[in-house]
Amino acid sequence: MPFPSVTSTAAPNSPTVHPNRGAGGIVPAVFPHLYWGVLAAILGYCYLKAEETDGIVLVLATTLVVLSAIPLFIYLRFPEKHSVIPVFAFNSLYYGLAFGIVSFFSFERKFEPFREVGKLQFALGVVILGVISQMIGYKLISIRLRQKRHIVRKSMELTQEELRVIGWVFTAGALVAMAFVDILRIPTFGQLIRLFSLAGPSILFYMFLKRKLSPLEAFLFFATTLYLVWQGFLTGSFAEGLRFGLILSLVALVSKRFYIFVLLVVVFGSLLFLINPIKMQYRNRTWFSNDGGQLTSLEKSEILIDCIVRHWGSNREDVSFVTGNKGTIDRLNQMGLLLAVVSKTPSSVPYWYGETIYDIIPSMVPRILWPGKPIKRFGNDFGQRYGLLHHRDKATSLNLPWVVELYANFGSVGILVGMFVIGLAFGYIENVLLNRDVETGTEVLLIGLFAPLSFPESNISLLWGGIILGWIAILSTAKIFKVLDLFQRRRFERRLVRLKQLDRSRQKI
């Protein structure tokens, strides 16, 4: 049965308890202060190792980093006033990393020709204004919804036992689906399977942290999760493995286990810098080798470990933290992509005028209902249009971050207006779907769905269309379990009626 609503009975003058203060709080009181210290240390290191010499660029980059860090600080300072999952705060922080910090250093070769001081200043200024616009949209809708609260998530409240069953069903389903690679290549089905593969372990990890799993269940959970994480790394798209780190970290945060959250962030963050530099070596030996398609998981594991040992076990002087992770910095760098678009739009490449964004409606229609649905490859089309891919390369797909996509469609105005609308969407998600007023544990079902919003690197129609489909799938799952529970209660009620009738007949006798 769904949990009953709880009404506060505290006296009007009773002291307010802040969940982020003291033992058992969401965030220890010292962390908001340490947060700025860590950020200052990172910026200090960037200035020490900076390859950029223009003072205005350095000031703008610093401004973007500090500005984008503010929402997460506010969340750490007052978590009880914000959503259970700080997706907006992480999303804002992304811009400071992918467009701010990276501007201190050189870009990869294909983007370096676009690095003109004037254009870099302009691009940083536009991103700063876009982040501010998104914050304004988020704040406006948040104020509005707090005045007139809507509790939509009550429609998916489930019992702890129902959550446990869903967790195991999703996890087992993901393991079975991984055995059928061809099925995972079906766009809509593959998206849902990836969502379930994240939602299942999320629920089980939540149950483990709440001590709701038996020792056997805990063992099975850790074994299956480690297997799914490792399989994610073996795909060669290491983001698949790191995504689990993000999801499990957020579960720890939702469960008010802040130190576990920090530990998981450190562990998976270290894996990013450990594994990403050898990504191309691994792909060359798996993706592009003649027998790559025939390799087993064990053989791929041996290759991955061998690549790591060869790279970091080398005594070469150039394998330092910075040089060894130059590929990681390049992977995080989205400013080079924005500079390429700014340099060519609209002088040599016309605006797209919403072509990539309007596709969000067709993207929500499953291919099973629309067999002739056109296959969109905006990532490849984008690279071809801007000359960032070879004209014969029809397979590679470039990431299309939101601010880059908005500029390519409508220029600076597109970034200002588009980011404002996205801010409105974030405000609705956090204040309605993820609000802290109805914490029951079912919010972990939504972590795998909304966590990708923290990294706005996929084009808008693909990411938001997938989220809408995933939301429908999760609501349907919750509805099915509630219907099953309704049938069970009706059977129980009918049994009680029969027992009462039997008891009455016996009394008459």
Residue, then its C-alpha position, 0 to 999 in steps of 0.5 A: m500500500p502507498f505510504p500515508s501522508v504525514t502532517s507536521t504537528a510541531a508547535p508554532n514556536s518550536p525550534t526548527v531542525h536543520p537536517n544539514r546540521g549535526a549528526g545524522g544530517i544530510v551534509p556536515a556543516v564543515f563541507p560548505h566551507l571546505y567546498w570553496g577551499v577546494l575550488a580555490a585550490i583548483l583555480g590556483y593550480c590552473y593559474l599556476k599551470a595556465e597556458e593561456t596568457d590573456g588577462i581578460v580570458l583568465v578573468l572571464a574563465t574564473t568568473l564562469v567557474v565561480l558563478s557555476a559553483i554557486p548553486l552547489f554551494i547553496y545546496l550544501r548549505f541548505p539541503e533541506k530547502h532543495s530537492v533530494i537530487p541536486v541535478f541543477a547544481f551539478n548541471s551548473l557546475y558542468y559549465g564551469l568545468a567544460f567551458g571555464i577551467v579548460s580555457f586555462f589550457s591548450f585545446e586539442r589540435k583540431f580546435e586550436p585553429f579556432r582559438e582566437v583571443g577575441k572569440l574566446q572572450f566572446a564565447l566565455g561571455v556568452v556562456i556566462l550570460g547563458v548560465i545566469s539566464q538558466m539560474i533566473g529561469y530556475k529561480l522564477i519557477s521555484i518561487r512560483l511552485r513554492q507558493k502553489r505546491h503541486i505534489v505529482r510524485k504521490s502517484m508513484e509512491l510504493t512500499q519498501e517491499e514493492l521497491r525491493v521487487i522492482g530493484w531485482v526485476f530491473t537488475a535481472g532484466a538488465l543482465v539478461a538484456m546484455a546477453f542480446v547485443d542486437i536488442l540493445r542497438i534498437p534506440t528506444f529499447g536500448q535507452l530503456i534497458r540502460l535506464f533500468s540497468l541504472a535504476g535497479p542497482s540504485i534501488l538495491f543500493y538504497m535498500f542496502l544503505k537503509r539495512k533492508l537487504s539480507p546478507l545474501e541479497a547484499f552479496l548478490f547486489f555487489a556482485t551484479t553491480l560490479y559486473l555491470v560497472w565493469q561491463g560498462f568500461l569494457t564497452g570502450s565508452f568509459a562514460e558507461g562505467l563512470r555513469f554508475g559512479l554518478i548514480l550510486s553517489l547520488v543514491a548515497l546523497v539521497s540516503k543521507r550518507f554524505y561520507i559515502f557520497v564523497l568516497l564514491v565521487v573520489v573513487f570514480g573520479s580517480l577511475l576517470f583519470l586512470i582509465n581515460p588516457i588509455k581509451m584509444q589504445y583499448r579501442n584500437r585493440t578491441w573496436f578496430s582489430n580484425d578479431g575485435g568482435q569475437l573477443t570475450s569479456l575475459e579477453k577484453s578485461e585482460i586487454l584493458i588491464d594491460c593498457i592501464v599497466r603499460h601506460w601508468g607503469s612506464n618510467r617515461e618522464d612525460v607521464s605526469f598527472v597533467t600530460g598523462n591526462k591531456g586526453t581527459i582534459d580534451r575529453l572534458n573540453q567543450m569550449g573548443l567545439l563552441l569556438a568552432v561554431v562561433s567562428k563559422t556561424p553564420s559566416s560560412v555555415p547557416y543557422w539550423y533554426g531549430e532543426t535539431i531541437y524540433d525533433i524532440i517530438p518524433s524522438m518520443v515515438p517508439r520505433i515499434l509504433w513507427p517502423g519507418k521512423p527516420i534515423k537521426r544522426f545529428g552528432n555526425d551531421f554536426g561534425q560534417r557541417y562544420g568540417l570537424l569530421h572527414h567527409r567519408d566518416k559516417a560513423t563518428s558522432l560528436n557530442l552536441p552540448w546544449v549551449v553549442e546546439l543553441y548557438a548553432n541554431f539561433g546564435s547568442v539569442g538562442i543561448l539566452v532564451g534556450m537556457f532560460v527555458i531549460g532553467l524553468a524545466f529544472g525548476y519544475i523537475e526539482n520542485v515537483l518531481l524531486n521535492r523533499d516533501v514526499e521522501t519515501g524512497t521511491e525517489v531513487l527510481l528517478i535518479g537514473l532518469f534525471a542524473p544525465l541532466s547533470f552532463p548536458e553533452s547530448n543534443i536537446s531532443l535526444l536527452w529530453g526525449g529520452i527522459i520523457l519516455g523514461w518517465i512514462a516507463i517508470l510511471s507505468t511500472a509504479k502503476i502496475f505494482k499499485v494495481l497488483d497491490l489493489f488486486q491483492r487487497r481486494r482478494f484479502e477483503r473478499r477473504l475477510v468477508r467470507l470468514k465473517q459470513l462463515d463465522r456468522s453461520r456457525q454462530k447461528i448453528 
